[in-house]
Amino acid sequence: MSDQPRLTRDTSEGMAGGVCAGIARRYGLDPGLVRLVWVLLTVLTSGVGVVVYIAAWVILPAEGTPAPASMGDRRREFSGEVSAAADRAAEAARIAAAHARQAADEIAAVARGVRTDGAPAAGPATPEDGPSVTDAEAQAQQQQQQ
């Protein structure tokens, strides 16, 4: 018998279904490397990797779970896992949307000339503020020519 563990999905280290993490654990590789290779193969094969990933998710048992008694049991287990992954993805999308709204509000405030902390934003240099960078450069060039 082999020293290597059985090929299963590693749901504790997995990001979606644990397929790449399970492959990495089985063969002693870094899960990030396996994910990167999987994404590259998916891109290079026009998305075939997605279909293979879903098939592996359905076929491979989760780590530490006994073999299901029937395909109906496996289907219910898979449905619960997909639902949990969808919930995690939805939460990540909500967080990303909140950050995007905050960034958009900050950009709009800067465009209006108001800093987000309430102080007026620094606008373009005016003649009262002293010479601009381009004026200073022009003065330096004139001095060098003399």
C-alpha positions in Angstrom: 0.0 0.0 0.0 1.2 3.5 -0.7 2.5 6.0 1.9 0.5 8.8 0.3 -3.0 9.6 1.6 -6.0 8.8 -0.4 -7.1 11.4 -3.0 -9.9 13.4 -1.3 -11.1 17.0 -1.3 -9.5 19.0 1.4 -12.3 21.2 2.6 -10.3 22.8 5.5 -7.7 24.3 3.1 -9.9 24.5 0.0 -11.2 27.8 -1.4 -14.3 26.4 -3.3 -14.7 22.7 -3.2 -11.2 21.7 -2.0 -10.3 19.8 -5.1 -7.0 21.6 -5.7 -6.1 21.5 -2.0 -6.8 17.8 -2.0 -4.6 17.2 -5.0 -1.9 19.3 -3.4 -2.1 17.4 -0.1 -2.1 14.0 -1.9 1.1 14.8 -3.9 2.9 17.0 -1.4 2.5 20.2 -3.4 1.7 23.8 -2.4 -2.1 24.4 -2.8 -1.5 27.8 -4.4 0.7 26.3 -7.0 -1.9 23.7 -7.9 -4.6 26.4 -8.1 -2.4 28.5 -10.4 -1.7 25.6 -12.7 -5.5 24.7 -12.7 -6.4 28.3 -13.7 -3.8 28.3 -16.4 -5.0 25.0 -17.8 -8.6 26.3 -17.6 -7.7 29.4 -19.6 -5.6 27.5 -22.1 -8.3 25.0 -22.7 -11.1 27.5 -23.1 -12.8 26.6 -19.8 -12.6 22.8 -19.8 -10.9 23.0 -16.4 -14.1 24.4 -14.9 -16.1 21.3 -16.0 -13.3 19.0 -14.8 -13.2 20.8 -11.4 -17.0 20.4 -11.0 -16.8 16.8 -11.9 -13.9 16.2 -9.4 -15.9 18.1 -6.8 -18.8 15.7 -7.3 -16.8 12.5 -7.6 -14.1 13.0 -4.9 -15.2 12.5 -1.3 -14.5 15.1 1.3 -11.6 14.4 3.6 -12.6 12.4 6.7 -16.1 11.5 5.4 -17.3 7.9 4.9 -18.3 6.9 1.5 -21.9 7.9 0.8 -24.5 5.1 0.9 -26.0 6.2 -2.4 -25.7 8.8 -5.1 -28.7 10.6 -3.5 -26.7 11.0 -0.3 -23.8 12.3 -2.3 -26.0 14.7 -4.3 -27.4 16.1 -1.0 -23.9 16.5 0.4 -22.7 18.2 -2.8 -25.8 20.5 -2.8 -25.0 21.6 0.8 -21.3 22.2 -0.1 -22.3 24.3 -3.2 -24.7 26.3 -1.1 -22.0 27.0 1.5 -19.5 28.0 -1.2 -22.2 30.3 -2.8 -22.8 31.9 0.6 -19.0 32.5 1.0 -18.9 34.0 -2.5 -21.9 36.3 -1.8 -20.3 37.5 1.4 -17.1 38.3 -0.4 -19.0 40.1 -3.1 -20.9 42.2 -0.4 -17.5 43.2 1.1 -16.0 44.0 -2.2 -19.1 46.1 -3.1 -18.9 48.0 0.2 -15.2 48.8 -0.5 -16.0 49.8 -4.1 -18.7 52.2 -2.8 -16.4 53.7 -0.3 -13.7 54.2 -2.9 -16.2 55.8 -5.3 -17.4 58.2 -2.6 -13.8 59.2 -1.8 -13.1 59.8 -5.5 -16.2 61.8 -5.9 -15.3 63.9 -2.8 -11.9 64.6 -4.2 -13.4 65.6 -7.5 -15.7 68.0 -5.7 -12.8 69.4 -3.7 -13.7 68.1 -0.3 -11.5 65.6 1.6 -13.2 62.7 3.2 -12.0 63.9 6.7 -13.9 67.2 6.2 -11.0 69.5 5.4 -10.9 71.2 2.0 -8.9 69.3 -0.5 -5.7 70.8 -1.9 -6.6 72.3 -5.3 -4.4 73.4 -8.1 -1.7 75.9 -7.3 -2.7 79.5 -7.6 -0.4 82.5 -8.2 -0.8 83.5 -4.6 0.5 80.1 -3.5 3.8 80.8 -5.2 5.3 79.6 -8.5 4.2 76.3 -9.8 6.6 73.5 -10.6 6.7 74.5 -14.3 7.4 78.2 -13.4 10.2 77.2 -11.0 11.7 75.0 -13.7 11.5 77.8 -16.2 13.2 80.2 -13.8 16.0 77.7 -13.2 16.5 77.3 -16.9 16.7 81.1 -17.3 19.2 81.4 -14.6 21.4 78.6 -16.1 21.3 80.4 -19.5 22.6 83.6 -17.9 
